[in-house]
């Protein structure tokens, strides 16, 4: 084949070497982390191959707000059931605390199931161990209470309707579940490096609103002693002011979250946070469910990892939260879903049947086809799914 010279790899490489690449400075800026560590050396994370420093000027050497000299007397978020206060706290400080988001019975069931699962995974040799502590990922498969939290089912999380309302306002209706995992802080573990969960978008910053919002379930009391989550209140505003690829300014000191069991924390994906140091002799668990815009790639690939029996019994809401509701710009299967609304229950975008066909072992994909006169119309999974759904186009 006679390929034009300009398309040869050697010619392309030579052309690339001339001039400046598109967006090179922006993409290579390493912001905001570059300026953050330069201007605020106390924010540098510890070296995991060395003993954890103590007694110095480090972000993990901190306290709860009530005991922190920089934050005493500041009207930071407190657990509340009042919707207007939650709105104010989330917008002003980047997080809000829902009082008794889990009832006592719900909280006990959540924690007992979580601890039993963590211990069993350790015994099975499949514990997900991090420098901070044990994680328990993909919670949907590990208890009905966790599935209920993804659906915000009041049977499992009594504040479910309030949480959904807050997420609809912050992400827009149609958001999906990014991941749901438990974060353990083990005695003697390292603190996480402070980070934002919307970091995959960096150096771009969504300035008007977040593209990711976390729902953190707190099934046991957390404080400065047992590694209560480190947060820098209002730090999402610093990132907004910095803009895409910009440097951060006026970064305040972090605090340890202090909250009673049953609290649910909603926080902006642009808020600087991380797991604290657990100075007790007992593991501390919280569980974080991240939620994102429906066009974003999910951290947990629910379409693959969710158990077949959960897929079979899933409600339209759960299928949607798992990203199994296709829309034109996301999660289509062999073109099925193009033109779909992405809304819960839209059959033209429901990809459940494809996953079920894979589980049965009879999913037949459309490949390179022979002469049209010899093609059978039978057996293709996409044809079967299309025939049972209503095309909106």
LORO-248107 format. One line per field, with one value per residue (C-alpha): residue number from 1; x, y, z. Coordinates in steps of 0.5 Angstrom, whole numbers. Each point is the difference from the previous one (the first is absolute). Example, Ala and Ser with C-alpha at 12.3 -4.5 7.8 and 13.67 -1.06 7.14 Angstrom:
# residues 2
marlo 1,2
px 25,2
py -9,7
pz 16,-2
This chain:
# residues 393
marlo 1,2,3,4,5,6,7,8,9,10,11,12,13,14,15,16,17,18,19,20,21,22,23,24,25,26,27,28,29,30,31,32,33,34,35,36,37,38,39,40,41,42,43,44,45,46,47,48,49,50,51,52,53,54,55,56,57,58,59,60,61,62,63,64,65,66,67,68,69,70,71,72,73,74,75,76,77,78,79,80,81,82,83,84,85,86,87,88,89,90,91,92,93,94,95,96,97,98,99,100,101,102,103,104,105,106,107,108,109,110,111,112,113,114,115,116,117,118,119,120,121,122,123,124,125,126,127,128,129,130,131,132,133,134,135,136,137,138,139,140,141,142,143,144,145,146,147,148,149,150,151,152,153,154,155,156,157,158,159,160,161,162,163,164,165,166,167,168,169,170,171,172,173,174,175,176,177,178,179,180,181,182,183,184,185,186,187,188,189,190,191,192,193,194,195,196,197,198,199,200,201,202,203,204,205,206,207,208,209,210,211,212,213,214,215,216,217,218,219,220,221,222,223,224,225,226,227,228,229,230,231,232,233,234,235,236,237,238,239,240,241,242,243,244,245,246,247,248,249,250,251,252,253,254,255,256,257,258,259,260,261,262,263,264,265,266,267,268,269,270,271,272,273,274,275,276,277,278,279,280,281,282,283,284,285,286,287,288,289,290,291,292,293,294,295,296,297,298,299,300,301,302,303,304,305,306,307,308,309,310,311,312,313,314,315,316,317,318,319,320,321,322,323,324,325,326,327,328,329,330,331,332,333,334,335,336,337,338,339,340,341,342,343,344,345,346,347,348,349,350,351,352,353,354,355,356,357,358,359,360,361,362,363,364,365,366,367,368,369,370,371,372,373,374,375,376,377,378,379,380,381,382,383,384,385,386,387,388,389,390,391,392,393
px 0,3,-1,1,6,-3,-3,6,2,7,-3,-6,6,4,-6,-2,7,-1,-4,-4,-5,-7,-2,7,1,-7,0,7,-1,-1,-5,-2,4,7,-2,-3,6,5,-4,-3,6,-4,-5,5,-2,4,5,-3,7,2,-3,-5,2,-3,1,1,-4,-4,-7,-2,3,-7,-6,-8,-2,-2,7,3,3,-1,-8,-2,-6,-1,-7,1,-5,-3,-5,-7,-6,-2,0,2,6,2,0,4,5,2,0,4,5,0,-4,-6,-2,-6,-2,-3,0,0,-4,3,-3,3,7,1,-2,4,6,-1,0,6,4,-2,2,7,2,-3,4,6,-1,-1,7,-4,1,1,5,3,5,-6,-4,-4,-5,-6,-2,-6,-5,-6,1,2,-7,-7,1,6,-5,-5,5,1,-7,-1,-6,-3,0,8,1,-5,3,-1,-5,4,7,-3,-3,7,3,-5,2,7,1,-6,-6,3,6,3,4,8,2,-2,5,2,7,3,5,4,4,7,-2,2,-4,-2,3,-5,-4,-6,-5,-1,8,-1,-3,6,3,-7,-4,-8,0,-8,-2,4,-1,1,-3,1,-5,4,-3,3,-2,4,2,6,5,7,2,-3,2,-6,0,5,-3,1,-6,-2,6,-4,-1,8,0,-6,4,6,-4,3,7,1,4,-4,1,-2,-1,-2,2,-4,-4,-2,-8,-3,-7,-5,-1,-6,2,0,5,-1,6,2,5,5,0,7,0,3,0,3,5,-3,3,-5,1,-6,-2,-4,-5,-4,-3,1,-5,2,-5,1,-3,-2,5,6,3,-1,5,-3,-2,-7,-2,5,1,-7,-3,-5,-5,0,0,-6,-4,2,-5,0,3,6,1,1,4,5,1,-4,-5,3,0,3,6,1,0,-3,1,0,-3,-6,-2,2,-6,-2,-1,4,-6,-2,-4,1,0,4,6,-1,6,-2,-2,7,3,-5,2,7,-1,-4,6,-5,2,1,3,0,7,2,-6,0,-4,-6,-4,3,-1,-5,-4,-1,5,3,-1,0,-6,-4,1,-2,-6,-2,1,-3,4,-1,3
py 0,7,4,8,2,5,-6,-4,-1,3,6,1,-1,6,4,0,2,7,5,0,-6,2,2,-2,5,-1,-8,0,5,-5,5,1,-5,3,7,-3,-4,6,5,-5,-5,-2,-3,-5,-8,-4,-5,-7,-3,4,0,5,7,3,6,4,5,-5,0,-6,3,3,0,1,7,1,-1,3,7,2,-2,1,4,-1,-2,-6,-6,-3,-6,2,-2,7,0,7,0,-6,4,6,-5,-3,6,4,-6,-5,-5,-1,-5,-4,-1,-7,-2,-7,-2,-4,-6,1,3,-7,-4,4,-1,-7,-2,4,-3,-7,1,3,-5,-6,3,1,-8,-1,3,5,6,7,3,7,4,3,-6,-6,2,-4,2,-2,0,-1,-7,-1,2,2,6,3,-2,4,6,1,0,5,-5,3,-7,0,7,4,7,-3,5,6,-3,-1,7,3,-4,2,7,0,-5,0,-5,-6,-1,-7,-4,1,-5,-2,-3,0,4,-3,4,-6,2,2,1,6,6,1,5,6,0,1,-5,4,0,-5,7,4,4,2,3,0,7,1,-7,-7,-5,-5,0,-5,-3,-3,-5,1,-7,2,6,3,6,2,-7,-5,3,5,2,6,6,7,3,5,-3,-1,8,0,-5,4,7,-3,-2,-6,-1,6,0,0,6,1,-8,-1,-5,-7,-2,-7,-2,-1,-3,-5,-7,1,6,1,5,2,4,3,-3,6,0,-2,-6,-7,-5,2,-4,-5,1,-5,-8,-1,0,6,-1,5,-1,4,0,5,2,4,3,-6,1,-1,-7,-3,-3,-6,-4,-2,-3,-5,-1,0,-7,-3,-1,7,2,-4,3,7,5,6,4,-4,-2,7,2,-6,3,-5,5,2,7,3,2,-6,-7,-2,-8,-1,7,-2,6,5,5,-2,5,-3,0,-5,-5,2,-7,3,1,-6,-5,-5,-5,0,-1,-6,-3,0,-3,-6,-1,2,7,0,6,3,-1,0,-3,-4,1,4,-6,-5,4,-3,5,-4,-1,7,3,7,-2,-3,6,5,-4,0,7,7,4,7,3
pz 0,-2,6,-1,3,5,4,1,7,-1,-3,5,6,-4,-1,8,2,-4,3,7,1,1,8,2,6,2,0,3,6,5,3,5,4,-3,4,5,3,-2,4,5,2,6,-5,-3,2,4,-4,1,0,6,8,0,3,6,4,-6,-5,-4,-2,4,7,1,4,0,-2,8,2,-6,1,-7,0,7,0,-8,-1,-4,-2,6,-1,-2,-3,-3,-7,-1,5,-4,-6,3,3,-7,-4,5,3,-5,5,4,5,1,7,1,-8,3,5,6,-3,-7,3,4,-6,-5,5,2,-7,-2,5,-1,-7,1,5,-5,-6,4,2,-7,-2,-4,4,-3,4,-1,4,4,1,-3,-5,-2,-7,-4,6,-5,0,8,3,-1,4,-5,-6,4,1,-7,-2,6,3,6,3,0,1,3,-3,-7,-3,3,-3,-7,0,2,-6,-5,2,0,-6,-4,-1,-3,4,1,5,-1,5,7,5,7,3,6,4,3,7,-2,-8,-4,-1,-7,-4,-1,-6,-4,-3,-6,-2,-6,-3,2,-3,-2,6,0,3,1,2,2,-5,6,7,5,5,6,5,7,4,6,4,-4,3,0,4,-4,-7,-1,-7,-2,-3,-2,1,-6,-4,-6,0,-1,-6,-3,0,-2,-7,-5,1,5,7,6,5,8,1,8,4,0,6,2,-1,7,-1,3,-3,-4,-3,-8,-3,-7,-3,-6,-5,0,8,2,5,2,5,7,5,4,7,3,1,-4,-8,-2,-6,-4,-7,-6,-6,-5,-5,-7,-6,-5,-5,4,1,6,5,1,-6,3,-7,1,7,3,2,-5,5,1,-7,-1,6,-1,0,-6,5,2,-7,-2,6,-2,-7,-3,-3,-7,-3,-7,3,5,1,-6,-2,-8,-1,4,5,-6,1,7,5,6,4,5,-3,-7,-4,-6,4,5,-1,6,-6,-3,7,1,-6,2,6,-3,-5,-6,-2,-8,-2,-7,-4,-7,-4,-6,-7,2,-4,5,7,5,4,6,6,0,7,-2,-4,5,5,-5,-2,7,1,-2,-5,2,-7
